[in-house]
Amino acid sequence: MPESPSIVLVVDDDISVRESLELLLRHEGLDVETFVSAQEFLSRPPVTVPSCLVLDISLPGLNGLDLQKRVAVERHEMPIIFITGHGDIPITVQAMKAGAVEFLTKPFSDEILLNAIRNALVRSKALLDRDTEIRALKARYARLTAREREVMALVVVGLPNKQVGGELGISEITVKAHRGSMMRKMQAESLAELVSIATRLRLTRPLGSALPPAR
């Protein structure tokens, strides 16, 4: 299992399933919380560590597929492993198309479930790390002046300083000053790194279009 703190959340209305999964996962050294319904799960505040959701398809009230839709919007960094007592190909396809990482039909072996959980927690950590990185990049971009954003918009599409100045109606020396300040604020040590940052922030635009504020 991953060494970083992590948690597995189990939603199943069958108490015997909840208890057996909790025992198995705690034996593997994982923190685990169990819930009898989707509503009970949704009342829990979102977690801030790598996590995954082991989810039964058939639940009282809000069913597993409906909960999956909520999780995809509100807790996208939490991969879902579906478990069910009834194999149903259309439901399986629907769940997988909606982003489930695994769909297991009971009975399944402990090792199959544990492997699915291991993979889901690794994926969750990667998503959380990406979110943290994007927030940091957005904070850097927010520090740029309007002129620095204009310079960045033209630099990332490959224009040299002289042409950037021509596009903006400023001198090449002024472009260099804005470019240097922009590169420092974005913590980019090369043009390639700056382009990568703009791509990750989805800020790249066709030539002549200014970069918008990062959302």
RODO-2510 file (C-alpha; in nm, 4 decimals, decimal comma):
residues 215
     n   res          X          Y          Z
     1     m     0,0000     0,0000     0,0000
     2     p     0,1133     0,3628    -0,0501
     3     e     0,3233     0,4948     0,2367
     4     s     0,1585     0,8382     0,2446
     5     p    -0,1499     0,8850     0,4655
     6     s    -0,4564     0,7630     0,2824
     7     i    -0,8116     0,6525     0,3468
     8     v    -1,0603     0,4152     0,1918
     9     l    -1,4297     0,4973     0,2151
    10     v    -1,6806     0,2147     0,1815
    11     v    -2,0493     0,2656     0,1027
    12     d    -2,2594    -0,0511     0,1258
    13     d    -2,5947    -0,1122     0,2936
    14     d    -2,4968    -0,4697     0,3850
    15     i    -2,3457    -0,4631     0,7333
    16     s    -2,1590    -0,7915     0,6792
    17     v    -1,9852    -0,6441     0,3727
    18     r    -1,8947    -0,3258     0,5570
    19     e    -1,7539    -0,5134     0,8525
    20     s    -1,5533    -0,7620     0,6445
    21     l    -1,4056    -0,4877     0,4263
    22     e    -1,3190    -0,2762     0,7273
    23     l    -1,1419    -0,5714     0,8893
    24     l    -0,9505    -0,6523     0,5692
    25     l    -0,8386    -0,2953     0,5038
    26     r    -0,7362    -0,2246     0,8615
    27     h    -0,5319    -0,5449     0,8534
    28     e    -0,3527    -0,3938     0,5515
    29     g    -0,2710    -0,0830     0,7551
    30     l    -0,5239     0,1448     0,5878
    31     d    -0,7565     0,3917     0,7495
    32     v    -1,1133     0,3099     0,6515
    33     e    -1,4569     0,4577     0,7098
    34     t    -1,7835     0,2849     0,6264
    35     f    -2,1243     0,4272     0,5388
    36     v    -2,4643     0,2648     0,5050
    37     s    -2,5946     0,5038     0,2384
    38     a    -2,4897     0,7623    -0,0174
    39     q    -2,6517     1,0343     0,1924
    40     e    -2,4433     0,9385     0,4949
    41     f    -2,1278     0,9462     0,2822
    42     l    -2,2104     1,2884     0,1374
    43     s    -2,2527     1,4301     0,4869
    44     r    -1,8838     1,3598     0,5533
    45     p    -1,6526     1,6543     0,4729
    46     p    -1,4227     1,5907     0,1734
    47     v    -1,0900     1,4298     0,2581
    48     t    -0,7586     1,6005     0,1833
    49     v    -0,5390     1,2908     0,1523
    50     p    -0,5208     1,0195    -0,1160
    51     s    -0,8468     0,8285    -0,1034
    52     c    -1,0791     0,5995    -0,2925
    53     l    -1,4424     0,5025    -0,2684
    54     v    -1,5513     0,1376    -0,2612
    55     l    -1,9137     0,1701    -0,3655
    56     d    -2,2043    -0,0707    -0,3959
    57     i    -2,4282    -0,0179    -0,6993
    58     s    -2,7542    -0,0954    -0,5206
    59     l    -2,8175     0,1406    -0,2316
    60     p    -3,1274     0,2720    -0,0574
    61     g    -3,2190     0,6204    -0,1749
    62     l    -2,9424     0,7609    -0,3931
    63     n    -2,7920     0,4635    -0,5797
    64     g    -2,4279     0,4034    -0,6645
    65     l    -2,4414     0,5452    -1,0162
    66     d    -2,6118     0,8627    -0,8935
    67     l    -2,3523     0,9013    -0,6203
    68     q    -2,0787     0,8533    -0,8808
    69     k    -2,2096     1,1605    -1,0661
    70     r    -2,1895     1,3676    -0,7470
    71     v    -1,8403     1,2477    -0,6656
    72     a    -1,7177     1,3251    -1,0189
    73     v    -1,8157     1,6892    -0,9683
    74     e    -1,7490     1,7452    -0,5993
    75     r    -1,4608     1,5051    -0,5241
    76     h    -1,2953     1,4344    -0,8581
    77     e    -0,9700     1,3299    -0,6899
    78     m    -1,1442     1,0253    -0,5346
    79     p    -1,1427     0,7226    -0,7714
    80     i    -1,4356     0,4823    -0,7434
    81     i    -1,4285     0,1042    -0,7257
    82     f    -1,7753    -0,0410    -0,7756
    83     i    -1,8802    -0,3664    -0,6134
    84     t    -2,2037    -0,5486    -0,6834
    85     g    -2,3712    -0,8798    -0,6190
    86     h    -2,5245    -0,8879    -0,9650
    87     g    -2,3139    -0,8660    -1,2801
    88     d    -2,4891    -0,6407    -1,5308
    89     i    -2,2995    -0,5492    -1,8470
    90     p    -2,4940    -0,2293    -1,9308
    91     i    -2,4483    -0,0975    -1,5770
    92     t    -2,0821    -0,1943    -1,5829
    93     v    -2,0302    -0,0074    -1,9093
    94     q    -2,2142     0,2957    -1,7745
    95     a    -2,0046     0,3032    -1,4580
    96     m    -1,6745     0,2623    -1,6421
    97     k    -1,7625     0,5279    -1,8996
    98     a    -1,8389     0,7639    -1,6120
    99     g    -1,4873     0,7143    -1,4754
   100     a    -1,4955     0,4179    -1,2366
   101     v    -1,1515     0,2585    -1,2084
   102     e    -1,2827    -0,0923    -1,1397
   103     f    -1,6099    -0,2860    -1,1345
   104     l    -1,6028    -0,6029    -0,9225
   105     t    -1,8775    -0,8631    -0,9002
   106     k    -1,9174    -1,0437    -0,5676
   107     p    -1,7666    -1,2743    -0,4683
   108     f    -1,4197    -1,1418    -0,5497
   109     s    -1,0871    -1,2275    -0,3922
   110     d    -0,9264    -1,0049    -0,1322
   111     e    -0,6190    -0,9619    -0,3504
   112     i    -0,8187    -0,8409    -0,6501
   113     l    -0,9856    -0,5777    -0,4343
   114     l    -0,6594    -0,4775    -0,2654
   115     n    -0,4837    -0,4381    -0,6016
   116     a    -0,7679    -0,2174    -0,7233
   117     i    -0,7425    -0,0070    -0,4072
   118     r    -0,3644     0,0237    -0,4374
   119     n    -0,3991     0,1519    -0,7921
   120     a    -0,6829     0,3874    -0,6979
   121     l    -0,4836     0,5434    -0,4129
   122     v    -0,1838     0,6000    -0,6405
   123     r    -0,4154     0,7698    -0,8891
   124     s    -0,5743     0,9812    -0,6164
   125     k    -0,2341     1,1025    -0,4967
   126     a    -0,1401     1,2008    -0,8521
   127     l    -0,4645     1,3970    -0,8897
   128     l    -0,4128     1,5751    -0,5580
   129     d    -0,0530     1,6603    -0,6497
   130     r    -0,1696     1,7980    -0,9845
   131     d    -0,4363     2,0109    -0,8167
   132     t    -0,1779     2,1498    -0,5752
   133     e     0,0566     2,2330    -0,8618
   134     i    -0,2182     2,4042    -1,0634
   135     r    -0,3194     2,6177    -0,7649
   136     a     0,0407     2,7286    -0,7236
   137     l     0,0709     2,8142    -1,0940
   138     k    -0,2555     3,0100    -1,0840
   139     a    -0,1276     3,2076    -0,7852
   140     r     0,1878     3,2983    -0,9790
   141     y    -0,0117     3,4001    -1,2846
   142     a    -0,2381     3,6184    -1,0721
   143     r     0,0682     3,8231    -0,9716
   144     l     0,1396     3,9278    -1,3308
   145     t     0,0470     4,2758    -1,4460
   146     a    -0,1844     4,3172    -1,7452
   147     r     0,1161     4,4052    -1,9641
   148     e     0,3124     4,1020    -1,8436
   149     r     0,0192     3,8790    -1,9383
   150     e     0,0144     4,0353    -2,2848
   151     v     0,3864     3,9708    -2,3211
   152     m     0,3433     3,6139    -2,1993
   153     a     0,0609     3,5545    -2,4506
   154     l     0,2905     3,6465    -2,7386
   155     v     0,6058     3,4858    -2,6030
   156     v     0,4441     3,1427    -2,5592
   157     v     0,3386     3,1340    -2,9258
   158     g     0,7003     3,1858    -3,0262
   159     l     0,7348     3,5539    -3,1066
   160     p     1,0788     3,7098    -3,0443
   161     n     1,1040     4,0265    -2,8370
   162     k     1,1137     4,2589    -3,1384
   163     q     0,7885     4,1225    -3,2792
   164     v     0,6266     4,1243    -2,9349
   165     g     0,7116     4,4936    -2,9144
   166     g     0,5621     4,5527    -3,2572
   167     e     0,2395     4,3748    -3,1596
   168     l     0,2061     4,5740    -2,8378
   169     g     0,3428     4,9060    -2,9604
   170     i     0,6290     4,9157    -2,7104
   171     s     1,0075     4,9093    -2,7443
   172     e     1,2114     4,5918    -2,7484
   173     i     1,3903     4,7056    -2,4303
   174     t     1,0543     4,7439    -2,2553
   175     v     0,9518     4,3982    -2,3752
   176     k     1,2713     4,2523    -2,2267
   177     a     1,1973     4,4178    -1,8926
   178     h     0,8401     4,2869    -1,8843
   179     r     0,9524     3,9458    -2,0025
   180     g     1,2189     3,9186    -1,7349
   181     s     0,9740     4,0174    -1,4619
   182     m     0,7112     3,7772    -1,5965
   183     m     0,9574     3,4879    -1,6109
   184     r     1,0654     3,5507    -1,2507
   185     k     0,7077     3,5675    -1,1224
   186     m     0,6138     3,2494    -1,3101
   187     q     0,9360     3,0836    -1,1866
   188     a     1,0099     2,9693    -1,5418
   189     e     1,3760     2,9230    -1,6279
   190     s     1,3254     2,8697    -2,0009
   191     l     1,0781     2,9369    -2,2793
   192     a     0,9959     2,5660    -2,2922
   193     e     0,9065     2,5689    -1,9239
   194     l     0,6915     2,8801    -1,9706
   195     v     0,5038     2,7170    -2,2584
   196     s     0,4497     2,4077    -2,0418
   197     i     0,3081     2,6239    -1,7634
   198     a     0,0734     2,8042    -2,0033
   199     t    -0,0443     2,4690    -2,1367
   200     r    -0,1105     2,3294    -1,7900
   201     l    -0,3085     2,6419    -1,7057
   202     r    -0,4931     2,6143    -2,0385
   203     l    -0,3847     2,9662    -2,1200
   204     t    -0,2475     2,9095    -2,4682
   205     r    -0,4296     3,1114    -2,7321
   206     p    -0,3860     3,1813    -3,1053
   207     l    -0,1525     3,4632    -3,2007
   208     g    -0,3120     3,8024    -3,1368
   209     s    -0,5321     3,6832    -2,8498
   210     a    -0,4436     3,7945    -2,4993
   211     l    -0,4240     3,5394    -2,2208
   212     p    -0,7257     3,5594    -1,9890
   213     p    -0,7111     3,5408    -1,6103
   214     a    -0,6474     3,1823    -1,4949
   215     r    -0,9715     3,0290    -1,3710
***
